[in-house]
Each structure stands twice: as C-alpha cells, then as structure tokens.
C-alpha cells in the first residue's frame, strides 16, 4: 500500500507534464503557421538538386528558419527545398566586371569603284563659224553663208571612273548611335573639240563671231582665210569633282531585320572646271612665215560647305543586304571665276620677235582677272544598294547614286561675246591700242545647276 501511495502522485505529475508538452507543441505549431505574411507553396521543382545537402555546412552561415519565414528544412516535408540564395554568394551581387554585350560589328569600312556621268557643260555662245567670202561680213551671225561649227551647244561629258571610301564605328553597345564618314573623287577628265582649215585657195573660211558694241552689231574676225593663212581652233574642257561628309546616325529599333536610322552632319563638295580655246593661224606660202597663236581660259572653282539631314532604311539577314539612303544638305556655295588669255605673235614687231599681249578673243583686259560670289545652295543625294554577304565580316555591294547641286558656276556660262575690238590686237590688228568705248567683255559670274549620277561597286568589311 505504501508503494501504491507513492506511485499515484508520480503518475499524476507525469500526466500533468505530458499535457504541458502537448499544449506547448500546439502553440509552437500555431506560431509557425501565423508567421507567414504571404502563402508559400513548395513544389517538386524547388527540391535541392544536390544529394547530401547539409544545412549550414556549405551556405556561409545560413541558419535554418532565419531568412525563410520560419521554415525549418526536413521538419514539415520529406524533401527539403534549397535555401533562397546562391551557395557561393547573394543572388543580387553584381559582377565586378561588366561583360562585353556588343550586338554587332563595332567598326566597318568600304572601298568603292565608281562609274559616274556628269551633266553636260553649257556653252551657250558660238565660238567658230564657217562663212562665205561673198557675204558682206563673212562668218558673222545673220549672214546668209554663216554656219556655227563650234559652240552654241552643250559640251558632252562622257562617263568617268572614280573612288569612294567609307569608315564608320558604333558609339554604344546597342549600336543605336554611330558615326560615319566618306570621301569620293571623280578624277580629272578632258574633252576636246577642234576645227581646221589649211588656208589654201578653195578651203573653208573660218571665223570667230562676236557682237561689236562700237558699231553696234554682229561682226567676225578671221580664224583662217583662203590664200592668206590657215586656221586651227581647239576647244578643251577639263573637270574634276570631289566631296566628303561626316554624319551622326541614330537607329530607331524595329523588327524583322528592318532598320531605320536618322542622320545629321556636315557636307563638303568641290567642282573644278577649266575651259580653254586655243588657236593657231600661221601664214601659208608664198606669204612670209609668221607666228599667230592665242589662248582664252575660263576657270571655275566651286566649294560648298553646309549641314545636312537625312535617313537610311536597311534590311539585312544572313545572305543579303538592302539599303536606301536619302540626304539633303543646305549651305553656302563659294563660286569663283578666273579669266585669263594672251596673244603671241610677231606680226607687230619689226625684227620678228614674238611678243605676248594680254587678251585673245573672248578674254580681254576688261575681263581678265577673278570674281567671287557666295550663293545659297541645296545638295540632295540618293543612294540605293544591294549586297551579298561573303562571310559575316565581308560583303560585295552594287549600287546607284544620284547627287544634285542647285548652284554652281560653269566656265562656258562666263563667256561674254560682246567684245570691244579697240583693246584686242587679235581682232583689231593694232597693238597697244587703248580701250575706246564700252569696257566689254565683262566679268560677271553666272551660275547654273549640276547633277552627277552613276553606278558603284563596293567591298565592305565589318569588325
């Protein structure tokens, strides 16, 4: 009985202890359930993929339940999920060095062969005529037997070859901004026209027609005269064109391989032409041999400086390249005209010495010199290109270009056919005579327009 009395209190104490433990477990379970701010579901996709993971051993001090809202791995599920962090460092830790994220070529360049045509050079005045000795003024305009055989029409400009070089590079990783420049050159090309008469009896009578302000009226001077002297006249035109530009491009992102880029920059354009008219009219036998040569030169130099805007649309895939570029430049055209000329003859010296006199036919002391004007000009340009990729970094491209210039000075327009013969030994036959009457011809700059167009063949490299 004594032992039984001792067992009853012990049993009672043990039962109270079990109740307290059960109540504490229930409270702890409720705290765990209430600790979550947002419901969280553990799926089989969250299961840690590495077998043998031991919490706190490979996770740099990770304490279960400290950062995961009360969750203790292994206590409430069979397969513990991985901790919400990267074992070797926090998930949000940025790399120390940014990776290279260029999406395309950073630098590109190209070399092109050009074959272009240029608008014919205007020559609105007659230079040489053939006439009849039966007319009152042989070779003068308006006479029955007069025919214009040189001048009074544009000088044809044949096609010419040239080169263009392009270099560009991207300014940002996404290639939304880029800088591109190019330079083109159409080299010097000469065109010449000539007339000739041997001066023997029965040969053609050649003359240089002009308007005489001292008469006033149409007149002419002989280039060749049958039975007296022969005549040879050559009209030659030399020309050269070049230009350069630098543009900033901004690409507007699009889809399906199509890109639209806006551009703005600076353009330079240069056109140089030289028109020369040379003559040689020596005596024919049995007359005494002499020297009688002349040269008239009209030189024009045009330099354009201005800003430009435009756009480029391009499509590209792994095989082909298509693009179209349109630009328009606004600026100042610096137009300069230079006139020079001389007559070399021994006809006015007693000892046969050849003397050079200023002026020939269309160049006289009244217009020899230079004149410059500045004109507002517009230069639009269009380029169309189609290319085939030889590799990711090399392409062959064929294209077409058209360039228009609204204002340039061209040499044939600068010829003034109103000539006062009192200052012209080659016309009046008097050396050293002073000007009497109007100071003509005059130097006045006349401008016109110009276009260039042609085909291009290019090799483009990208790096």
C-alpha positions as CSV (number, residue, x, y, z in Angstrom):
1,X,0.0,0.0,0.0
2,X,2.9,2.3,0.8
3,X,4.4,1.8,-2.6
4,X,1.0,2.3,-4.3
5,X,0.6,5.6,-2.4
6,X,3.9,6.8,-3.8
7,X,3.0,5.7,-7.4
8,X,-0.2,7.7,-7.6
9,X,1.4,11.1,-7.1
10,X,4.1,10.2,-9.6
11,X,1.6,9.2,-12.1
12,X,-0.3,12.4,-11.6
13,X,2.8,14.5,-12.0
14,X,3.8,12.7,-15.2
15,X,0.3,13.2,-16.7
16,X,0.4,17.0,-16.0
17,X,3.9,17.1,-17.7
18,X,2.5,15.4,-20.8
19,X,-0.4,17.9,-21.0
20,X,2.0,20.9,-20.8
21,X,4.3,19.5,-23.5
22,X,1.3,18.9,-25.8
23,X,0.0,22.4,-25.2
24,X,3.4,23.9,-25.9
25,X,3.7,22.0,-29.2
26,X,0.3,23.2,-30.3
27,X,1.2,26.8,-29.6
28,X,4.5,26.5,-31.5
29,X,2.7,25.0,-34.5
30,X,0.3,27.9,-34.5
31,X,3.1,30.4,-34.4
32,X,4.7,28.7,-37.3
33,X,1.5,28.9,-39.3
34,X,0.9,32.5,-38.4
35,X,4.4,33.7,-39.1
36,X,4.0,33.7,-43.0
37,X,3.0,37.1,-44.4
38,X,2.2,35.6,-47.9
39,X,1.3,32.0,-48.6
40,X,4.2,30.0,-50.0
41,X,3.9,26.7,-51.8
42,X,6.8,24.3,-52.1
43,X,6.8,22.2,-55.3
44,X,8.9,19.5,-56.6
45,X,10.6,22.0,-58.8
46,X,12.1,23.6,-55.7
47,X,13.8,20.5,-54.5
48,X,17.5,20.9,-54.0
49,X,19.2,19.1,-56.8
50,X,22.3,18.1,-55.0
51,X,22.2,15.0,-52.8
52,X,23.6,15.1,-49.4
53,X,23.0,18.8,-48.7
54,X,23.6,19.6,-45.0
55,X,22.0,22.9,-43.9
56,X,24.6,25.3,-42.5
57,X,27.6,23.4,-43.9
58,X,28.0,24.9,-47.4
59,X,26.0,28.1,-47.2
60,X,28.2,30.6,-45.5
61,X,26.5,30.8,-42.1
62,X,22.9,30.2,-43.2
63,X,20.7,29.5,-40.2
64,X,17.6,27.4,-41.0
65,X,14.4,29.4,-40.2
66,X,16.2,32.7,-40.0
67,X,15.5,34.0,-43.6
68,X,12.8,31.7,-44.8
69,X,9.8,32.8,-42.7
70,X,10.1,30.1,-40.0
71,X,10.6,27.2,-42.4
72,X,12.9,24.5,-41.0
73,X,14.2,22.1,-43.6
74,X,13.2,18.5,-43.1
75,X,10.7,19.1,-40.3
76,X,7.5,19.5,-42.3
77,X,8.2,17.8,-45.6
78,X,10.0,14.8,-46.8
79,X,12.3,16.5,-49.4
80,X,13.8,19.8,-48.1
81,X,13.9,22.6,-50.7
82,X,17.1,24.6,-51.3
83,X,17.7,27.8,-49.5
84,X,16.7,31.0,-51.4
85,X,20.2,32.1,-52.1
86,X,23.2,31.2,-54.2
87,X,25.5,28.9,-52.2
88,X,28.6,31.0,-53.2
89,X,27.1,34.4,-52.6
90,X,24.0,36.5,-52.5
91,X,21.7,36.3,-55.7
92,X,21.7,40.0,-56.1
93,X,25.5,40.5,-56.0
94,X,26.6,42.2,-59.3
95,X,29.7,41.0,-61.2
96,X,32.8,43.1,-60.6
97,X,33.5,43.5,-64.4
98,X,30.7,44.0,-67.0
99,X,30.6,41.5,-69.8
100,X,31.0,42.6,-73.5
101,X,27.5,43.0,-74.8
102,X,28.1,44.3,-78.4
103,X,25.3,43.1,-80.6
104,X,27.1,43.6,-83.9
105,X,30.1,44.9,-85.7
106,X,31.8,47.8,-84.0
107,X,33.8,49.2,-86.9
108,X,33.0,49.0,-90.6
109,X,34.6,50.3,-93.8
110,X,34.3,50.1,-97.5
111,X,36.1,50.9,-100.8
112,X,34.1,51.6,-103.9
113,X,34.8,51.8,-107.6
114,X,32.5,54.5,-109.2
115,X,31.5,55.0,-112.8
116,X,29.5,58.2,-113.0
117,X,28.2,60.7,-115.5
118,X,28.1,64.4,-115.1
119,X,25.6,66.9,-116.6
120,X,26.9,68.3,-119.9
121,X,28.8,71.6,-119.6
122,X,26.9,74.5,-121.0
123,X,28.4,76.6,-123.9
124,X,25.6,79.0,-125.0
125,X,27.8,81.1,-127.3
126,X,29.1,80.4,-130.8
127,X,32.8,80.0,-130.9
128,X,33.7,79.3,-134.5
129,X,31.7,79.7,-137.7
130,X,32.3,79.0,-141.4
131,X,31.3,81.7,-143.8
132,X,31.2,82.8,-147.4
133,X,33.5,85.4,-148.8
134,X,30.6,86.6,-150.9
135,X,28.8,87.9,-147.7
136,X,29.4,91.4,-146.5
137,X,30.6,90.1,-143.1
138,X,31.9,86.6,-143.7
139,X,31.3,84.4,-140.7
140,X,29.2,86.9,-138.8
141,X,25.9,85.7,-137.3
142,X,22.9,86.6,-139.5
143,X,24.9,86.4,-142.8
144,X,23.5,84.0,-145.4
145,X,26.6,81.8,-145.7
146,X,27.3,81.6,-141.9
147,X,27.1,78.3,-140.1
148,X,28.1,77.7,-136.5
149,X,30.5,74.7,-136.3
150,X,31.9,75.1,-132.8
151,X,30.0,76.2,-129.7
152,X,26.4,77.3,-129.3
153,X,25.6,73.9,-127.7
154,X,26.5,72.0,-124.5
155,X,29.8,70.1,-124.3
156,X,29.2,66.4,-123.8
157,X,30.7,65.0,-120.6
158,X,31.5,61.3,-121.0
159,X,31.3,58.8,-118.2
160,X,34.3,58.7,-115.8
161,X,35.7,56.4,-113.1
162,X,36.3,57.4,-109.5
163,X,36.6,56.1,-106.0
164,X,34.8,56.4,-102.7
165,X,36.0,55.4,-99.2
166,X,33.7,54.9,-96.2
167,X,34.6,54.4,-92.5
168,X,32.2,54.1,-89.6
169,X,32.0,53.0,-86.0
170,X,29.4,52.4,-83.3
171,X,29.3,54.7,-80.3
172,X,27.4,52.4,-77.9
173,X,26.9,48.7,-77.1
174,X,23.4,48.5,-78.7
175,X,24.6,50.3,-81.9
176,X,21.8,52.9,-81.6
177,X,24.4,55.7,-82.2
178,X,27.1,55.6,-84.8
179,X,29.5,58.0,-86.6
180,X,30.2,57.5,-90.3
181,X,32.2,59.5,-92.9
182,X,33.1,59.1,-96.6
183,X,35.1,60.8,-99.3
184,X,34.6,60.5,-103.1
185,X,36.7,61.6,-106.0
186,X,35.9,61.7,-109.7
187,X,39.3,62.4,-111.3
188,X,40.2,64.9,-113.9
189,X,38.7,64.2,-117.4
190,X,39.3,66.1,-120.6
191,X,37.1,66.6,-123.6
192,X,38.1,68.5,-126.7
193,X,36.6,69.7,-130.0
194,X,38.5,71.1,-132.9
195,X,38.2,72.7,-136.3
196,X,40.8,73.2,-139.1
197,X,41.2,74.8,-142.4
198,X,44.6,74.6,-144.3
199,X,44.2,78.1,-145.8
200,X,44.9,77.2,-149.4
201,X,42.7,78.6,-152.1
202,X,39.3,76.9,-152.1
203,X,39.5,75.9,-148.4
204,X,36.9,76.8,-145.8
205,X,36.7,80.2,-144.4
206,X,36.7,80.1,-140.6
207,X,35.7,83.0,-138.4
208,X,35.1,83.9,-134.7
209,X,31.8,85.7,-134.4
210,X,31.1,88.4,-131.8
211,X,29.0,91.4,-131.1
212,X,30.8,94.7,-131.6
213,X,29.5,97.4,-129.2
214,X,31.3,100.1,-131.2
215,X,29.2,99.5,-134.4
216,X,26.9,98.3,-132.8
217,X,26.1,95.0,-134.4
218,X,27.3,91.5,-135.3
219,X,30.8,91.1,-136.6
220,X,33.5,88.5,-137.0
221,X,37.3,88.1,-137.3
222,X,39.0,85.5,-139.5
223,X,40.5,82.4,-138.0
224,X,41.5,81.2,-141.5
225,X,41.4,83.0,-144.8
226,X,42.0,81.1,-148.1
227,X,45.2,82.1,-149.8
228,X,46.4,84.0,-146.7
229,X,46.6,81.9,-143.5
230,X,45.4,78.6,-142.2
231,X,43.4,78.2,-139.0
232,X,43.2,75.6,-136.3
233,X,41.0,76.0,-133.2
234,X,40.8,73.7,-130.3
235,X,38.2,73.9,-127.5
236,X,39.1,71.7,-124.5
237,X,37.3,71.2,-121.2
238,X,39.0,69.7,-118.1
239,X,36.9,68.9,-115.0
240,X,37.2,67.3,-111.6
241,X,34.7,66.6,-108.8
242,X,35.1,65.5,-105.2
243,X,33.3,65.6,-101.9
244,X,33.3,64.5,-98.3
245,X,30.8,64.2,-95.4
246,X,30.6,63.2,-91.7
247,X,27.3,62.1,-90.2
248,X,25.9,61.0,-86.8
249,X,23.4,58.2,-87.1
250,X,20.7,57.3,-84.6
251,X,18.9,53.9,-85.3
252,X,15.3,53.6,-84.4
253,X,14.7,49.9,-83.2
254,X,12.4,47.9,-85.5
255,X,11.6,44.2,-86.1
256,X,12.0,41.6,-88.8
257,X,15.5,42.8,-89.8
258,X,14.4,46.2,-90.9
259,X,16.3,49.2,-89.5
260,X,15.5,53.0,-89.8
261,X,18.3,55.4,-89.0
262,X,18.1,59.2,-88.8
263,X,21.3,61.2,-89.7
264,X,22.7,64.7,-89.4
265,X,26.1,66.0,-90.2
266,X,28.4,68.1,-92.4
267,X,29.0,68.0,-96.2
268,X,31.7,69.4,-98.4
269,X,31.5,69.4,-102.2
270,X,34.0,70.7,-104.8
271,X,33.7,71.1,-108.6
272,X,36.5,72.5,-110.7
273,X,36.3,73.1,-114.5
274,X,38.6,74.7,-117.0
275,X,37.6,75.7,-120.5
276,X,40.3,76.7,-122.9
277,X,40.1,77.9,-126.5
278,X,43.4,77.9,-128.4
279,X,44.0,79.0,-131.9
280,X,46.9,78.9,-134.4
281,X,46.7,80.9,-137.6
282,X,50.1,81.0,-139.4
283,X,50.6,82.3,-142.9
284,X,50.6,79.9,-145.8
285,X,53.1,80.1,-148.7
286,X,54.0,82.1,-150.6
287,X,53.4,84.5,-147.7
288,X,56.2,85.1,-145.1
289,X,56.0,82.6,-142.3
290,X,54.8,84.1,-139.1
291,X,53.5,83.3,-135.6
292,X,50.0,84.0,-134.6
293,X,48.6,82.0,-131.6
294,X,46.0,82.8,-129.0
295,X,44.6,81.3,-125.8
296,X,41.4,82.1,-123.8
297,X,40.9,80.4,-120.5
298,X,37.9,80.3,-118.2
299,X,38.4,78.6,-114.9
300,X,35.6,77.9,-112.3
301,X,36.1,76.7,-108.8
302,X,33.1,75.8,-106.6
303,X,33.3,74.9,-102.9
304,X,30.2,74.0,-100.9
305,X,30.1,74.0,-97.1
306,X,26.9,73.1,-95.2
307,X,24.9,70.9,-92.8
308,X,22.7,68.0,-93.9
309,X,20.0,65.8,-92.6
310,X,18.6,62.5,-93.9
311,X,17.5,58.9,-93.2
312,X,18.6,55.4,-94.1
313,X,16.4,52.3,-94.4
314,X,18.1,49.0,-94.4
315,X,17.3,45.3,-94.4
316,X,19.8,42.6,-93.6
317,X,19.8,38.8,-93.0
318,X,22.5,36.1,-93.2
319,X,22.7,36.3,-97.0
320,X,21.8,39.8,-98.4
321,X,22.0,43.5,-97.6
322,X,19.5,46.1,-98.9
323,X,19.6,49.8,-98.0
324,X,18.4,53.2,-99.3
325,X,19.8,56.5,-98.1
326,X,18.4,59.9,-98.7
327,X,20.2,63.1,-97.7
328,X,19.8,66.9,-98.3
329,X,22.4,69.5,-97.4
330,X,21.9,73.2,-97.0
331,X,24.7,75.7,-97.1
332,X,26.9,78.2,-99.0
333,X,28.4,77.7,-102.4
334,X,31.6,79.7,-102.8
335,X,31.8,80.3,-106.6
336,X,35.0,81.7,-108.1
337,X,35.6,82.5,-111.8
338,X,39.1,83.2,-113.2
339,X,39.6,84.6,-116.7
340,X,43.0,84.7,-118.5
341,X,44.2,85.0,-122.0
342,X,47.1,86.0,-124.3
343,X,48.1,86.6,-127.9
344,X,51.5,85.5,-129.1
345,X,52.6,86.9,-132.4
346,X,55.5,88.5,-134.3
347,X,53.2,90.4,-136.6
348,X,53.7,93.7,-134.7
349,X,57.5,93.6,-134.4
350,X,59.9,94.8,-137.0
351,X,62.5,92.3,-136.2
352,X,60.2,89.2,-136.0
353,X,60.3,88.9,-132.2
354,X,57.4,87.1,-130.8
355,X,55.5,89.3,-128.3
356,X,52.8,88.3,-125.8
357,X,49.9,90.7,-125.5
358,X,47.2,90.4,-122.8
359,X,43.9,89.1,-124.1
360,X,43.0,86.9,-127.1
361,X,39.4,86.9,-128.4
362,X,37.0,86.3,-125.5
363,X,39.5,87.3,-122.9
364,X,40.5,91.0,-122.9
365,X,42.0,93.4,-120.3
366,X,38.4,94.4,-119.4
367,X,37.5,90.9,-118.1
368,X,40.9,89.3,-117.3
369,X,41.0,88.6,-113.5
370,X,38.8,86.8,-111.0
371,X,35.4,87.3,-109.5
372,X,33.8,85.5,-106.5
373,X,30.3,85.2,-105.2
374,X,28.6,83.2,-102.4
375,X,25.3,81.6,-103.2
376,X,22.8,79.6,-101.1
377,X,22.8,76.1,-102.4
378,X,21.0,72.8,-101.8
379,X,22.5,69.4,-102.4
380,X,20.2,66.4,-102.2
381,X,21.6,62.9,-102.7
382,X,20.0,59.4,-103.0
383,X,21.9,56.0,-102.8
384,X,20.4,52.6,-103.5
385,X,22.5,49.5,-102.6
386,X,22.2,45.7,-102.9
387,X,24.8,43.4,-101.4
388,X,25.7,39.8,-100.9
389,X,27.5,38.5,-97.8
390,X,30.6,36.6,-98.5
391,X,31.1,36.0,-94.8
392,X,29.9,37.5,-91.5
393,X,32.6,40.2,-91.9
394,X,32.8,40.8,-95.7
395,X,30.2,41.8,-98.3
396,X,30.1,42.8,-102.0
397,X,27.7,45.6,-102.8
398,X,26.5,47.1,-106.0
399,X,24.6,50.4,-106.0
400,X,23.3,53.5,-107.7
401,X,23.9,57.1,-106.6
402,X,22.4,60.4,-107.7
403,X,23.6,63.8,-106.5
404,X,22.1,67.2,-107.4
405,X,23.7,70.7,-106.9
406,X,21.4,73.7,-107.1
407,X,24.0,76.4,-107.8
408,X,27.5,76.2,-109.4
409,X,29.5,78.4,-111.8
410,X,30.4,76.6,-115.0
411,X,33.0,78.0,-117.4
412,X,31.0,78.2,-120.7
413,X,28.5,80.5,-119.0
414,X,31.2,83.0,-118.2
415,X,32.0,83.9,-121.8
416,X,30.8,87.3,-122.9
417,X,30.7,87.6,-126.6
418,X,30.3,91.3,-126.6
419,X,33.8,92.4,-127.5
420,X,35.2,95.9,-127.9
421,X,37.9,95.4,-130.6
422,X,39.8,98.5,-129.8
423,X,41.6,96.7,-126.9
424,X,42.1,93.4,-128.9
425,X,45.2,93.1,-131.1
426,X,44.0,89.7,-132.4
427,X,40.8,91.3,-133.7
428,X,41.6,94.9,-134.5
429,X,45.1,94.3,-135.7
430,X,46.5,97.2,-133.7
431,X,49.0,96.5,-130.9
432,X,49.0,98.6,-127.7
433,X,45.8,100.5,-128.5
434,X,43.8,101.8,-125.6
435,X,40.2,101.0,-124.9
436,X,37.7,103.3,-126.7
437,X,34.1,102.8,-125.8
438,X,32.4,100.2,-123.6
439,X,34.6,98.0,-121.4
440,X,33.5,94.7,-122.9
441,X,33.8,91.8,-122.5
442,X,32.9,92.0,-118.8
443,X,33.4,89.5,-115.9
444,X,30.1,88.7,-114.4
445,X,29.6,85.4,-112.5
446,X,26.7,83.4,-113.9
447,X,25.5,80.2,-112.1
448,X,23.5,77.2,-113.1
449,X,22.8,73.7,-111.7
450,X,24.6,70.4,-111.8
451,X,24.0,66.7,-111.4
452,X,26.1,63.6,-111.0
453,X,24.9,60.0,-111.2
454,X,26.3,56.6,-111.7
455,X,27.0,53.0,-110.6
456,X,29.0,51.8,-107.7
457,X,30.8,48.5,-106.8
458,X,32.0,48.2,-103.2
459,X,33.8,45.8,-100.9
460,X,32.6,46.3,-97.3
461,X,34.4,44.9,-94.2
462,X,33.0,44.7,-90.7
463,X,34.8,44.1,-87.4
